Amino acid sequence: MAIAVELHEPKGFGRARLARVPDVSAGSLIAFVEASVEPGASVLTDGWSAYGALPVHGYPHSKTVLSASGDPAHVAMPAVHRVASLLKRWLLGTHQGSLSPQHLQAYLNEFTFRFNRRSSRRRGLLFYRLLEQAVIAPPTTYTQTIRHVRWRP
């Protein structure tokens, strides 16, 4: 699973993107970044070597090697760890830990939808937008839901 979280300066978290990725290869992770992050935005990652190609794809890249930093991961990369922690709590609380691997991306999409609207001041508008999307979006069959492995924006 890959997680991207927008950082606000001087502090705070913005929107998040979560996706099930087939592996942690450069191809999979770069595809996730390209689908989730605005071109030219600075990307902060851990020291995983697969992220090394980000500058070639137009993303300024800063990496933090967690084992060398001396800080625990939740201190060095608080946004990603906060979102991962909230996701785990949500999955255990809402779904009682009973997850179906073929539906993982659907769970991640729902969590992302809820997380990105956590500070919405207009709940009525939120419901209206949800209904609007339900009406304009084509129906999704069960086969399409479980066959979906790559995240699409």
TIFI-48826 format. One record per atom (N, C-alpha, C): x, y, z; residue in three letters; residue number from 0. Coordinates in nm, 2 decimals, always signed. Atoms other than C-alpha are relative to their C-alpha. Layout:
<sites>
- X  Y  Z  ALA  NUM
...
</sites>
This chain:
<sites>
- +0.08  -0.12  +0.00  MET  0
- +0.00  +0.00  +0.00  MET  0
- +0.09  +0.12  +0.00  MET  0
- -0.07  -0.12  +0.01  ALA  1
- +0.12  +0.35  -0.08  ALA  1
- -0.09  +0.11  +0.05  ALA  1
- +0.07  -0.11  -0.06  ILE  2
- +0.03  +0.67  +0.11  ILE  2
- +0.07  +0.13  -0.04  ILE  2
- -0.06  -0.13  +0.03  ALA  3
- +0.08  +1.03  +0.00  ALA  3
- -0.09  +0.10  +0.08  ALA  3
- +0.08  -0.10  -0.08  VAL  4
- -0.02  +1.32  +0.23  VAL  4
- +0.06  +0.14  -0.03  VAL  4
- -0.04  -0.14  +0.03  GLU  5
- -0.01  +1.69  +0.15  GLU  5
- +0.04  +0.07  +0.13  GLU  5
- -0.04  -0.07  -0.12  LEU  6
- +0.18  +1.90  +0.41  LEU  6
- -0.03  +0.15  -0.02  LEU  6
- +0.03  -0.15  -0.01  HIS  7
- +0.07  +2.25  +0.50  HIS  7
- +0.11  +0.06  +0.08  HIS  7
- -0.10  -0.07  -0.08  GLU  8
- +0.33  +2.50  +0.62  GLU  8
- -0.07  +0.11  +0.07  GLU  8
- -0.11  +0.05  -0.08  PRO  9
- +0.40  +2.59  +0.89  PRO  9
- -0.03  -0.14  +0.06  PRO  9
- +0.03  +0.14  -0.05  LYS  10
- +0.21  +2.28  +1.02  LYS  10
- -0.14  -0.04  -0.05  LYS  10
- +0.13  +0.05  +0.04  GLY  11
- -0.08  +2.06  +0.94  GLY  11
- +0.00  -0.09  -0.12  GLY  11
- +0.01  +0.09  +0.11  PHE  12
- -0.19  +1.80  +0.69  PHE  12
- -0.12  +0.04  -0.08  PHE  12
- +0.11  -0.03  +0.10  GLY  13
- -0.40  +1.85  +0.38  GLY  13
- -0.06  -0.13  -0.05  GLY  13
- +0.07  +0.12  +0.06  ARG  14
- -0.55  +1.59  +0.15  ARG  14
- +0.10  -0.12  -0.01  ARG  14
- -0.08  +0.12  +0.00  ALA  15
- -0.43  +1.23  +0.13  ALA  15
- -0.04  -0.08  -0.12  ALA  15
- +0.03  +0.10  +0.11  ARG  16
- -0.41  +0.96  -0.14  ARG  16
- +0.06  -0.13  +0.05  ARG  16
- -0.04  +0.14  -0.04  LEU  17
- -0.39  +0.59  -0.07  LEU  17
- -0.03  -0.09  -0.11  LEU  17
- +0.02  +0.09  +0.11  ALA  18
- -0.35  +0.31  -0.32  ALA  18
- +0.06  -0.13  +0.04  ALA  18
- -0.06  +0.13  +0.00  ARG  19
- -0.29  -0.06  -0.33  ARG  19
- +0.09  -0.01  -0.12  ARG  19
- -0.10  +0.01  +0.11  VAL  20
- +0.03  -0.11  -0.53  VAL  20
- +0.04  -0.15  +0.00  VAL  20
- -0.03  +0.14  +0.01  PRO  21
- +0.13  -0.45  -0.66  PRO  21
- +0.13  -0.04  +0.07  PRO  21
- -0.12  +0.03  -0.07  ASP  22
- +0.48  -0.42  -0.52  ASP  22
- +0.07  +0.14  +0.03  ASP  22
- -0.06  -0.13  -0.04  VAL  23
- +0.73  -0.16  -0.40  VAL  23
- +0.12  +0.03  -0.10  VAL  23
- -0.10  -0.03  +0.11  SER  24
- +0.93  -0.14  -0.73  SER  24
- -0.01  +0.14  -0.04  SER  24
- +0.00  -0.14  +0.04  ALA  25
- +1.02  +0.19  -0.88  ALA  25
- -0.12  +0.02  -0.10  ALA  25
- +0.11  -0.02  +0.10  GLY  26
- +0.76  +0.14  -1.16  GLY  26
- -0.13  +0.02  +0.07  GLY  26
- +0.12  -0.01  -0.08  SER  27
- +0.48  +0.09  -0.91  SER  27
- -0.01  +0.13  +0.08  SER  27
- +0.00  -0.12  -0.08  LEU  28
- +0.58  +0.37  -0.68  LEU  28
- +0.00  +0.13  -0.08  LEU  28
- +0.00  -0.12  +0.08  ILE  29
- +0.65  +0.62  -0.95  ILE  29
- -0.13  +0.02  -0.06  ILE  29
- +0.13  -0.01  +0.05  ALA  30
- +0.32  +0.55  -1.11  ALA  30
- -0.10  +0.05  +0.10  ALA  30
- +0.08  -0.05  -0.11  PHE  31
- +0.15  +0.61  -0.77  PHE  31
- +0.02  +0.15  +0.02  PHE  31
- -0.03  -0.14  -0.02  VAL  32
- +0.33  +0.94  -0.73  VAL  32
- -0.05  +0.08  -0.12  VAL  32
- +0.05  -0.07  +0.12  GLU  33
- +0.24  +1.05  -1.09  GLU  33
- -0.15  +0.02  +0.01  GLU  33
- +0.14  +0.00  -0.01  ALA  34
- -0.12  +0.97  -1.02  ALA  34
- -0.05  +0.08  +0.11  ALA  34
- +0.04  -0.07  -0.13  SER  35
- -0.13  +1.14  -0.68  SER  35
- +0.05  +0.13  +0.03  SER  35
- -0.07  -0.12  -0.03  VAL  36
- +0.10  +1.43  -0.68  VAL  36
- +0.01  +0.09  -0.12  VAL  36
- -0.01  -0.10  +0.11  GLU  37
- +0.09  +1.75  -0.89  GLU  37
- +0.15  +0.01  -0.05  GLU  37
- -0.14  -0.01  +0.06  PRO  38
- +0.39  +1.76  -1.13  PRO  38
- +0.07  +0.13  +0.05  PRO  38
- -0.08  -0.11  -0.05  GLY  39
- +0.67  +1.98  -0.99  GLY  39
- -0.01  +0.02  +0.15  GLY  39
- +0.01  -0.01  -0.14  ALA  40
- +0.56  +1.94  -0.63  ALA  40
- +0.12  -0.08  +0.07  ALA  40
- -0.10  +0.06  -0.07  SER  41
- +0.83  +1.85  -0.38  SER  41
- -0.05  -0.13  +0.07  SER  41
- +0.04  +0.12  -0.06  VAL  42
- +0.81  +1.49  -0.26  VAL  42
- +0.10  -0.04  +0.10  VAL  42
- -0.08  +0.04  -0.11  LEU  43
- +0.95  +1.38  +0.07  LEU  43
- -0.03  -0.15  +0.03  LEU  43
- +0.02  +0.15  -0.01  THR  44
- +1.01  +1.00  +0.11  THR  44
- +0.09  -0.05  +0.10  THR  44
- -0.10  +0.07  -0.08  ASP  45
- +1.19  +0.75  +0.32  ASP  45
- +0.12  -0.03  -0.09  ASP  45
- -0.12  +0.02  +0.08  GLY  46
- +1.52  +0.62  +0.20  GLY  46
- -0.01  -0.11  -0.10  GLY  46
- +0.01  +0.11  +0.09  TRP  47
- +1.38  +0.34  -0.02  TRP  47
- +0.05  +0.04  -0.14  TRP  47
- -0.07  -0.03  +0.12  SER  48
- +1.59  +0.33  -0.34  SER  48
- -0.09  +0.02  -0.12  SER  48
- +0.10  -0.01  +0.11  ALA  49
- +1.28  +0.30  -0.57  ALA  49
- -0.04  +0.14  -0.03  ALA  49
- +0.04  -0.14  +0.02  TYR  50
- +1.21  +0.67  -0.52  TYR  50
- +0.11  +0.08  -0.07  TYR  50
- -0.11  -0.07  +0.06  GLY  51
- +1.55  +0.76  -0.67  GLY  51
- -0.03  +0.07  -0.14  GLY  51
- +0.03  -0.05  +0.14  ALA  52
- +1.40  +0.82  -1.02  ALA  52
- -0.10  +0.12  +0.01  ALA  52
- +0.10  -0.11  -0.01  LEU  53
- +1.15  +1.09  -0.89  LEU  53
- +0.05  +0.13  -0.07  LEU  53
- -0.05  -0.13  +0.07  PRO  54
- +1.37  +1.39  -1.01  PRO  54
- -0.01  -0.02  -0.16  PRO  54
- +0.01  +0.03  +0.14  VAL  55
- +1.38  +1.23  -1.36  VAL  55
- -0.14  +0.03  -0.06  VAL  55
- +0.14  -0.01  +0.04  HIS  56
- +1.00  +1.24  -1.37  HIS  56
- -0.06  +0.14  +0.04  HIS  56
- +0.05  -0.14  -0.03  GLY  57
- +0.98  +1.61  -1.26  GLY  57
- -0.04  +0.03  +0.14  GLY  57
- +0.03  -0.02  -0.13  TYR  58
- +0.95  +1.58  -0.89  TYR  58
- +0.12  +0.03  +0.09  TYR  58
- -0.11  -0.02  -0.09  PRO  59
- +1.20  +1.75  -0.66  PRO  59
- -0.01  -0.10  +0.12  PRO  59
- +0.01  +0.11  -0.09  HIS  60
- +1.29  +1.48  -0.41  HIS  60
- +0.09  +0.02  +0.12  HIS  60
- -0.08  +0.00  -0.12  SER  61
- +1.41  +1.48  -0.05  SER  61
- -0.03  -0.13  +0.07  SER  61
- +0.03  +0.13  -0.07  LYS  62
- +1.46  +1.16  +0.13  LYS  62
- +0.06  +0.00  +0.14  LYS  62
- -0.04  +0.02  -0.14  THR  63
- +1.50  +1.07  +0.50  THR  63
- +0.02  -0.15  +0.02  THR  63
- -0.03  +0.14  -0.03  VAL  64
- +1.68  +0.75  +0.57  VAL  64
- -0.03  -0.02  +0.15  VAL  64
- +0.06  +0.01  -0.14  LEU  65
- +1.49  +0.65  +0.89  LEU  65
- +0.10  -0.07  +0.09  LEU  65
- -0.09  +0.06  -0.09  SER  66
- +1.76  +0.42  +1.02  SER  66
- +0.12  +0.09  +0.04  SER  66
- -0.12  -0.09  -0.03  ALA  67
- +2.03  +0.69  +1.00  ALA  67
- -0.04  +0.13  +0.06  ALA  67
- +0.05  -0.13  -0.06  SER  68
- +1.81  +0.98  +1.12  SER  68
- +0.01  +0.01  +0.15  SER  68
- +0.00  +0.00  -0.15  GLY  69
- +1.80  +0.87  +1.48  GLY  69
- -0.14  +0.03  +0.06  GLY  69
- +0.14  -0.02  -0.05  ASP  70
- +1.43  +0.97  +1.50  ASP  70
- -0.08  -0.12  -0.04  ASP  70
- +0.10  +0.11  +0.04  PRO  71
- +1.15  +0.71  +1.51  PRO  71
- -0.07  +0.05  -0.12  PRO  71
- +0.07  -0.03  +0.12  ALA  72
- +0.95  +0.69  +1.19  ALA  72
- -0.11  +0.10  +0.02  ALA  72
- +0.11  -0.09  -0.02  HIS  73
- +0.65  +0.87  +1.34  HIS  73
- +0.04  +0.14  +0.03  HIS  73
- -0.05  -0.14  -0.02  VAL  74
- +0.87  +1.17  +1.42  VAL  74
- +0.05  +0.05  -0.13  VAL  74
- -0.06  -0.05  +0.12  ALA  75
- +1.05  +1.18  +1.09  ALA  75
- -0.10  +0.02  -0.11  ALA  75
- +0.10  -0.01  +0.11  MET  76
- +0.74  +1.13  +0.87  MET  76
- -0.14  +0.00  +0.07  MET  76
- +0.13  +0.01  -0.08  PRO  77
- +0.44  +1.22  +1.09  PRO  77
- -0.13  -0.01  -0.08  PRO  77
- +0.13  +0.00  +0.08  ALA  78
- +0.18  +1.28  +0.82  ALA  78
- -0.03  -0.14  -0.05  ALA  78
- +0.03  +0.13  +0.05  VAL  79
- +0.21  +0.94  +0.66  VAL  79
- -0.03  -0.10  +0.12  VAL  79
- +0.03  +0.09  -0.11  HIS  80
- +0.22  +0.76  +1.00  HIS  80
- -0.13  +0.03  +0.07  HIS  80
- +0.13  -0.04  -0.06  ARG  81
- -0.08  +0.96  +1.13  ARG  81
- -0.11  -0.06  -0.09  ARG  81
- +0.10  +0.05  +0.09  VAL  82
- -0.28  +0.86  +0.82  VAL  82
- -0.01  -0.15  +0.01  VAL  82
- +0.00  +0.14  -0.01  ALA  83
- -0.17  +0.50  +0.84  ALA  83
- -0.06  -0.05  +0.13  ALA  83
- +0.06  +0.03  -0.13  SER  84
- -0.27  +0.49  +1.21  SER  84
- -0.15  +0.02  +0.00  SER  84
- +0.15  -0.02  +0.01  LEU  85
- -0.61  +0.64  +1.14  LEU  85
- -0.06  -0.10  -0.09  LEU  85
- +0.05  +0.11  +0.09  LEU  86
- -0.66  +0.39  +0.86  LEU  86
- -0.02  -0.13  +0.07  LEU  86
- +0.01  +0.12  -0.07  LYS  87
- -0.58  +0.10  +1.08  LYS  87
- -0.12  +0.00  +0.11  LYS  87
- +0.10  -0.02  -0.09  ARG  88
- -0.81  +0.23  +1.35  ARG  88
- -0.14  -0.01  -0.06  ARG  88
- +0.12  +0.00  +0.07  TRP  89
- -1.09  +0.29  +1.10  TRP  89
- -0.04  -0.14  -0.05  TRP  89
- +0.02  +0.14  +0.05  LEU  90
- -1.05  -0.06  +0.95  LEU  90
- -0.04  -0.09  +0.11  LEU  90
- +0.04  +0.09  -0.12  LEU  91
- -1.06  -0.23  +1.29  LEU  91
- -0.13  +0.04  +0.06  LEU  91
- +0.12  -0.04  -0.06  GLY  92
- -1.34  -0.02  +1.42  GLY  92
- -0.12  -0.02  -0.09  GLY  92
- +0.12  +0.01  +0.09  THR  93
- -1.57  -0.01  +1.12  THR  93
- -0.02  -0.13  -0.06  THR  93
- +0.01  +0.13  +0.07  HIS  94
- -1.49  -0.34  +0.95  HIS  94
- +0.03  -0.11  +0.09  HIS  94
- -0.03  +0.11  -0.10  GLN  95
- -1.40  -0.53  +1.27  GLN  95
- +0.12  -0.09  -0.05  GLN  95
- -0.11  +0.08  +0.04  GLY  96
- -1.08  -0.64  +1.10  GLY  96
- -0.03  -0.10  -0.11  GLY  96
- +0.04  +0.10  +0.10  SER  97
- -1.27  -0.85  +0.85  SER  97
- +0.01  +0.07  -0.14  SER  97
- -0.02  -0.06  +0.13  LEU  98
- -1.13  -0.73  +0.52  LEU  98
- +0.02  -0.11  -0.11  LEU  98
- -0.01  +0.09  +0.11  SER  99
- -1.14  -0.89  +0.18  SER  99
- +0.11  +0.06  -0.09  SER  99
- -0.11  -0.06  +0.07  PRO  100
- -0.81  -0.84  -0.01  PRO  100
- -0.04  +0.05  -0.14  PRO  100
- +0.04  -0.05  +0.13  GLN  101
- -0.99  -0.80  -0.35  GLN  101
- -0.07  +0.13  +0.01  GLN  101
- +0.07  -0.12  -0.01  HIS  102
- -1.18  -0.51  -0.21  HIS  102
- +0.08  +0.11  +0.07  HIS  102
- -0.09  -0.10  -0.08  LEU  103
- -0.88  -0.33  -0.04  LEU  103
- -0.01  +0.14  -0.06  LEU  103
- +0.00  -0.13  +0.06  GLN  104
- -0.88  -0.05  -0.30  GLN  104
- -0.13  +0.08  +0.03  GLN  104
- +0.13  -0.06  -0.03  ALA  105
- -1.25  +0.02  -0.23  ALA  105
- +0.00  +0.05  +0.14  ALA  105
- -0.01  -0.04  -0.14  TYR  106
- -1.18  +0.04  +0.14  TYR  106
- +0.09  +0.13  +0.01  TYR  106
- -0.09  -0.12  +0.00  LEU  107
- -0.89  +0.28  +0.08  LEU  107
- -0.06  +0.12  -0.06  LEU  107
- +0.07  -0.11  +0.06  ASN  108
- -1.10  +0.49  -0.15  ASN  108
- -0.10  +0.07  +0.10  ASN  108
- +0.09  -0.06  -0.10  GLU  109
- -1.37  +0.53  +0.12  GLU  109
- +0.07  +0.07  +0.11  GLU  109
- -0.07  -0.06  -0.11  PHE  110
- -1.12  +0.61  +0.39  PHE  110
- +0.06  +0.14  -0.06  PHE  110
- -0.05  -0.12  +0.06  THR  111
- -0.96  +0.87  +0.15  THR  111
- -0.11  +0.11  -0.01  THR  111
- +0.12  -0.10  +0.01  PHE  112
- -1.30  +1.03  +0.08  PHE  112
- -0.03  +0.06  +0.13  PHE  112
- +0.03  -0.05  -0.13  ARG  113
- -1.37  +1.06  +0.45  ARG  113
- +0.11  +0.09  +0.06  ARG  113
- -0.11  -0.08  -0.06  PHE  114
- -1.03  +1.18  +0.55  PHE  114
- +0.01  +0.14  -0.07  PHE  114
- -0.01  -0.13  +0.07  ASN  115
- -1.02  +1.45  +0.28  ASN  115
- -0.11  +0.09  +0.02  ASN  115
- +0.11  -0.08  -0.03  ARG  116
- -1.35  +1.58  +0.39  ARG  116
- -0.02  +0.02  +0.15  ARG  116
- +0.01  +0.00  -0.15  ARG  117
- -1.28  +1.57  +0.77  ARG  117
- -0.03  +0.13  +0.05  ARG  117
- +0.03  -0.13  -0.05  SER  118
- -1.30  +1.94  +0.81  SER  118
- -0.10  +0.08  -0.08  SER  118
- +0.10  -0.07  +0.08  SER  119
- -1.58  +2.02  +0.57  SER  119
- -0.10  +0.07  +0.09  SER  119
- +0.10  -0.09  -0.08  ARG  120
- -1.80  +2.30  +0.70  ARG  120
- -0.14  -0.02  -0.05  ARG  120
- +0.14  +0.01  +0.06  ARG  121
- -2.09  +2.21  +0.48  ARG  121
- -0.03  -0.14  -0.03  ARG  121
- +0.04  +0.14  +0.01  ARG  122
- -2.21  +1.86  +0.55  ARG  122
- -0.11  -0.02  -0.10  ARG  122
- +0.11  +0.01  +0.10  GLY  123
- -2.52  +1.92  +0.34  GLY  123
- +0.05  +0.00  -0.14  GLY  123
- -0.07  -0.01  +0.13  LEU  124
- -2.30  +2.01  +0.04  LEU  124
- +0.07  -0.13  -0.03  LEU  124
- -0.07  +0.13  +0.02  LEU  125
- -2.10  +1.69  +0.10  LEU  125
- -0.09  -0.10  -0.04  LEU  125
- +0.10  +0.10  +0.04  PHE  126
- -2.41  +1.48  +0.08  PHE  126
- -0.05  +0.02  -0.14  PHE  126
- +0.04  -0.04  +0.14  TYR  127
- -2.52  +1.67  -0.23  TYR  127
- +0.10  -0.05  -0.10  TYR  127
- -0.11  +0.05  +0.10  ARG  128
- -2.18  +1.60  -0.40  ARG  128
- +0.00  -0.15  -0.01  ARG  128
- +0.00  +0.14  +0.01  LEU  129
- -2.20  +1.24  -0.31  LEU  129
- -0.11  -0.05  -0.09  LEU  129
- +0.11  +0.04  +0.08  LEU  130
- -2.54  +1.20  -0.46  LEU  130
- +0.02  +0.04  -0.15  LEU  130
- -0.03  -0.04  +0.14  GLU  131
- -2.43  +1.40  -0.77  GLU  131
- +0.09  -0.10  -0.06  GLU  131
- -0.09  +0.10  +0.06  GLN  132
- -2.14  +1.16  -0.82  GLN  132
- -0.06  -0.13  -0.03  GLN  132
- +0.07  +0.13  +0.02  ALA  133
- -2.36  +0.86  -0.78  ALA  133
- -0.09  +0.01  -0.12  ALA  133
- +0.09  -0.01  +0.12  VAL  134
- -2.60  +0.99  -1.05  VAL  134
- +0.08  +0.01  -0.13  VAL  134
- -0.07  -0.02  +0.13  ILE  135
- -2.33  +1.09  -1.31  ILE  135
- +0.10  -0.11  -0.02  ILE  135
- -0.10  +0.11  +0.02  ALA  136
- -2.09  +0.79  -1.25  ALA  136
- -0.07  -0.12  -0.06  ALA  136
- +0.06  +0.12  +0.06  PRO  137
- -2.16  +0.48  -1.46  PRO  137
- +0.01  -0.11  +0.11  PRO  137
- +0.01  +0.11  -0.11  PRO  138
- -2.25  +0.17  -1.25  PRO  138
- +0.13  -0.09  -0.01  PRO  138
- -0.12  +0.08  -0.01  THR  139
- -1.96  -0.05  -1.14  THR  139
- -0.05  -0.14  +0.04  THR  139
- +0.04  +0.14  -0.03  THR  140
- -2.01  -0.43  -1.15  THR  140
- +0.10  -0.06  +0.10  THR  140
- -0.09  +0.07  -0.10  TYR  141
- -1.87  -0.67  -0.89  TYR  141
- +0.13  -0.04  -0.06  TYR  141
- -0.12  +0.04  +0.07  THR  142
- -1.62  -0.80  -1.14  THR  142
- +0.10  +0.11  -0.02  THR  142
- -0.08  -0.12  +0.02  GLN  143
- -1.49  -0.45  -1.21  GLN  143
- +0.06  +0.04  +0.14  GLN  143
- -0.04  -0.04  -0.14  THR  144
- -1.46  -0.39  -0.83  THR  144
- +0.12  -0.09  +0.04  THR  144
- -0.10  +0.09  -0.05  ILE  145
- -1.25  -0.70  -0.76  ILE  145
- +0.12  -0.01  -0.09  ILE  145
- -0.11  +0.00  +0.10  ARG  146
- -1.04  -0.67  -1.08  ARG  146
- +0.09  +0.12  +0.01  ARG  146
- -0.07  -0.13  -0.01  HIS  147
- -0.93  -0.32  -0.99  HIS  147
- +0.12  -0.01  +0.09  HIS  147
- -0.12  +0.01  -0.08  VAL  148
- -0.57  -0.33  -0.88  VAL  148
- +0.08  +0.13  +0.00  VAL  148
- -0.08  -0.12  +0.01  ARG  149
- -0.42  +0.00  -0.99  ARG  149
- -0.09  +0.12  +0.04  ARG  149
- +0.07  -0.12  -0.04  TRP  150
- -0.53  +0.33  -0.84  TRP  150
- -0.01  +0.09  -0.12  TRP  150
- +0.02  -0.10  +0.11  ARG  151
- -0.68  +0.57  -1.09  ARG  151
- -0.07  +0.12  +0.07  ARG  151
- +0.06  -0.12  -0.05  PRO  152
- -0.75  +0.93  -1.00  PRO  152
- -0.14  +0.03  -0.05  PRO  152
</sites>
